[in-house]
Structure formats: C-alpha cells, structure tokens
C-alpha cells in the first residue's frame, strides 16, 4: 500500500460510520449498509476492500482451495476482506482458522453479507468479524467460492475491489475509490460541526436550538 493510501486509511479510521454515511448522503452517493453486526470485538475497522463471492455448491466442481484463502493471501496489511454469501443457505462464510490466517497476514477485519461461525474463537483471537448472521453450519458441501476481487453486493450497495470501508457498531459504510477524497473531506467537515454542536450543548445552549437549523445546515452543500 502506498503512502497516499496509508494516509487515506488513517483519515478514514478517525471517522465513524455515521459521519461517513452523512457525507455520502450529502454527496448523493450510496454506500451505507445497515443490519451487519459487529460480532467479535468492540473495535471500529477501516481500510481498503478485497472481495470474495460465494455461491451454492450445487453441481459446481469442488475446489482444492478453501473459500476466502485466496483473498487472505492476496491481502496487504490493513486491508479488509468483504464476502458476499447471499445464497439463502445457512452455511458459514468465515470461521476461526480463517480469522487466524487473516490476523497473521495483518488483515484489519472481515465483513460478511451472510452468516459466519466460530465467533468464540474470533473473540479469543481479538479479530474483528462483522456479519449479517451467525451459524454453526459448515460451508462444506453447501457453498463454494466462485470469484475473488470481483464486484459484489452488500445490502443494496455494489462494492468493488479497492473501494474503502469503515465499520463500527452502527453500520458499515462503503466509499467508492473514485470518490474517497471528497467523501473524506465532507465527513471531516461534518465531524467538526458536530463537535462544535456537542460543545454548545455541554455549555448550556438549549438542545432544541443546537439541533434545529444548525443540524439541517450541516448536511447541506
């Protein structure tokens, strides 16, 4: 990862998903996804995206490579693996040994549109796992990997390799790589204004005054 990318990730890591979501709204961009839960740590994660697509095993030929291992081996330190498993089958897209392998590689975390398992292990390893659901059911014989680093769908958002993401207890917010600079600038401005509003509330300004027109103006261009 280049120095410029490192700086972008560092700036993103100082923001929460709500500030990024507000910036995406302001710029009329998609990107915020609700309903994916932080399941194994209390940490926020931010970084560049690698993608994995899973599908029903069905009549597809089996692979000698375990799902998600190609993404782990391709990852740079600080990257975030994002997995799409929208088959409707109750089968885990991620497990404990994958968490170990990703952690050794320096991966910042995993986000799964679908179920995961071995959460007690991931908690013990302190590896961040975000997912739509959880299960004990293995992927074996149920789902297979069909693509690595191809566009995927998370919620209603198309996510491409090299995009950026921040995930925390509130939501997951994806930023298209082409828009990352203007989203960061908008989100940083929103955070500054929110901090000023919080200071005004603490100093005794009536909250109805602070949260009135000031709040609406914050999201306007």
VEXMIMAR-493184 format. One record per residue: residue in three letters; y, z, x of N, C-alpha, C in turn. Coordinates in steps of 0.05 Angstrom, whole numbers, plus 5000, padded with zeros to 4 digits. Each point is the difference from the previous one (the first is absolute). Layout:
// residues N
ALAYZXYZXYZX
...
***
This chain:
// residues 221
UNK497650005017502450004983502550005018
UNK501849824993502449985017501950244995
UNK502050025018502050214997501549984974
UNK500749764992501449964974498350104977
UNK497449945000498350094979499750305000
UNK499850125024499950295003502450134987
UNK502449885004502450114989500049984970
UNK499149784989499949964971498150214988
UNK497750045012498150204990501250285001
UNK501450065022501250265003502150054978
UNK501649794995502050034978498750044973
UNK497849844995498650034975498750284997
UNK499150115022498850265000501950234993
UNK502649955002502050204993500749984970
UNK498949814986500649964971497550084984
UNK500650084974497750054982499749764982
UNK497850004984499449774983502149974978
UNK501250224992502049984978502549855010
UNK500950065024502449865011499449715004
UNK497649945009499249725004499849864973
UNK498850134981499749894973502849944988
UNK501950185003502749964990501349765014
UNK499549975026501149775015498849744990
UNK497450004995498649774990501249924972
UNK500450214983501349944974502849885004
UNK501550125018502849905004500049715009
UNK498049925016499949735011498349824982
UNK499050114978498449844980497549895013
UNK498650185015497549935013497850174989
UNK497649894998497750164992499150175024
UNK498150184996499050145023499050284995
UNK501050144980499350284995497550014982
UNK498050155008497450024986499550294993
UNK499750064974499350274991497050034996
UNK499150245000497250064993498150005023
UNK500949955024498350035024500750275012
UNK498050175004500450285006499450075029
UNK501550195010499650105027497750214999
UNK497849945013497650154994499050185023
UNK500949965024498750145022502050165019
UNK502549944999502050155016502550044984
UNK501950145011502650044987502149835014
UNK499249815017501949855015500949744987
UNK502549925004500949744993499149815022
UNK499449754993499449805021501849764996
UNK500549875022501649755000499149835023
UNK499949734994499249825022499749724990
UNK498949835018499449724993497249984989
UNK499749804983497649974984498049815012
UNK497450095000497749825003498550014973
UNK498949774992498849994973497049955002
UNK498650104979497149954997499549944971
UNK498449794994499249934973497150054996
UNK499350154979497250064993499449874974
UNK497449924996499149884975497250094994
UNK499149934976497250064992498049885019
UNK497950155006498049895018498649764986
UNK499250044975498849774985498149845016
UNK500449745000498349835016501149935027
UNK502150155008501249945026498250085022
UNK499949855022498350085022501050265013
UNK498150165008500850255013501249955028
UNK501550205009501249975026499050225018
UNK499649935026499150215019502350185007
UNK502549934993502350165007500750174975
UNK500350265005500850194978502849944991
UNK500550034974502649944989502250175014
UNK502349885004502450125011499950045030
UNK497749955013499950045029501649785015
UNK500149764990501549795013503050075001
UNK501050114977502850084999500650235020
UNK498250195001500350235019500249895028
UNK498249825008500049905027502449825006
UNK501249884980502349835004502650164999
UNK499950254992502550154996501350085026
UNK502750014999501550135021500750284992
UNK500550185019500850274993502450004981
UNK499750164979502250024980499749824976
UNK498149815002499549824977498850154977
UNK500249884976498750124976498249794988
UNK497650084994498049824988500350024970
UNK500249774986500350004971497749844989
UNK498450124981497549884991500249954970
UNK499249764992499849934971497150004992
UNK499350184981497450014988500450034970
UNK500449774987500649994971497749894984
UNK497550055009497749884987499450154974
UNK500950244997499350174977497450155004
UNK498649955023497650145006500650265014
UNK498750224993500450265012498650005027
UNK501449915021498949995027502250045020
UNK499550165020502050085019500849785019
UNK502649975004501049815019500550115028
UNK499850275002500750135025498550275000
UNK499250085025498550255003500650145026
UNK498550215005500650185022499949875027
UNK497949845006499849885026502249795005
UNK500949874978502349825003502550155007
UNK500350244988502350175007500050075030
UNK497650075010499850075028500849755017
UNK498849774994500549775016503049924999
UNK501250024976502849934998501850205015
UNK499350254999501550205014499949965030
UNK497649945010499749955029501749765008
UNK500249814983501649765006503050044998
UNK500850234988502850054997501249914974
UNK498249914981501049924973501350234986
UNK502349944987501650224988498850094973
UNK498449844987498850084975498849764986
UNK498850054976498949784984500950044972
UNK500549774986500850004972498149824986
UNK498750104978497949844987500649974971
UNK500149754991500149934972497150004990
UNK499050254994497350044992499050275009
UNK497450054999499050275007499350035029
UNK500050255009499250075027498050244998
UNK498850075022498250235000500350165027
UNK498450215003500150175024502750125004
UNK501350094979502750115002500050265015
UNK498050164997499950255015499949955030
UNK498649795008500049925028502749915009
UNK501349834985502749905007502050235002
UNK499750204982501850235001499450165026
UNK497550025007499350155025501149865024
UNK499949735000501049855022503149975000
UNK501250094978503049974996500849715002
UNK498449834986500649715000501149934972
UNK502349874997501249954974498649784985
UNK499050074976498749814982501550014974
UNK500949774991501349964974498249814984
UNK499550064974498249834985500550034970
UNK499149804985500250004971498150204988
UNK497750055013497950174989498150095022
UNK498250174993498050105019497250004987
UNK498050005017497249974991498250105022
UNK497450034993498050055021498249765004
UNK500449794985498249775000500649815023
UNK497949935014500249825024500749724992
UNK501249865019500549714997497549845003
UNK498050115012497649845008498649884975
UNK499749745000498849864978501849964976
UNK502550105001501849984978502449825005
UNK501350055024502449845007499749925029
UNK501549785006500049905028502849915007
UNK500549985026502649905009499949705000
UNK502249884989500149714998502449895016
UNK501950175008502249895016501450235014
UNK501149945024501750195015502649855006
UNK502250154996502749895005500649754984
UNK499350014974500949804980501650154979
UNK501849874985501550144979498250134980
UNK500750244991498550154980501950094978
UNK498950124979501550114978499650305000
UNK502250154999500050294997501850064976
UNK498950124979501550024976500749724991
UNK502649954995501049734992501449875023
UNK499650105025501449905023498249845018
UNK500949775009498649845021500850115027
UNK498050075015500450125027498849825021
UNK501649935020499149825021499850145027
UNK498249915017499950125027502749985014
UNK500850225013502650015014502250114983
UNK499550034973502050154984500150295009
UNK501950144989500450285006499450184976
UNK499350255004499350184978500850285007
UNK500950154980500350295003498550124976
UNK498550215005498450134979500350305002
UNK500450134977500250305000499050104974
UNK500750254992498950124976501049864975
UNK502249865001501249874976498849734994
UNK499749835020499249734996499449865026
UNK499449744998499749835023502049774996
UNK501649955021502149794998499649805022
UNK499549754993499649785019502649855003
UNK500549915025502449845006499149745012
UNK500749774988499349745013501349995028
UNK498549895019501150005028502649855002
UNK500449794983502449855002502550154990
UNK499550224985502250154988500450285011
UNK498550065022499950285009502750105008
UNK501649845014502650105010501950074977
UNK500249824981501950064978499050234982
UNK497350034997499050234985500550265014
UNK499650005027500550255015503050074998
UNK501749815003502950064999500850114973
UNK498949874978500750104973498850284996
UNK497650055009498750264996501550225016
UNK500849935024501550205016502650074988
UNK501449814988502550054986499550184975
UNK497949954986499350164976499450295009
UNK498550035022499450285009502650155007
UNK501949865014502550135007501550094975
UNK500049834979501450074976498650234985
UNK497350005000498650214987500450275015
UNK500149995026500550245015502850114994
UNK502049834996502750094993499950124972
UNK498549884981499850114974498750275000
UNK497850035016498750265002501850215011
UNK501649935020502050195011502050084979
UNK500949814983501950074979498850194980
UNK497549964992498750184981499850285012
UNK499250025026499850265012502750145002
UNK502149855003502750125003501250084973
UNK498649944978500950104974501149794982
UNK500149755008500949784982498049984977
UNK500949994975498149984977498149775003
UNK497550054995498049795005500449764981
UNK501150054976500549784982502149815011
UNK501850115016502049835013498849845023
UNK498450145016498849875023498049794992
UNK498450064979497849814992500949814978
UNK502649974996501149814981500549735012
UNK502649935001500849735010499249975029
UNK500250215016499349985029497249905004
UNK498150104983497249925003499749704993
UNK501349924978499749724992501349815021
UNK502350085011501249835020498449975025
UNK498350215006498450005024498149765001
UNK499049914977498149784999501249734996
UNK502749994997501349754996500549865027
UNK500349745000500649865024502950055008
***
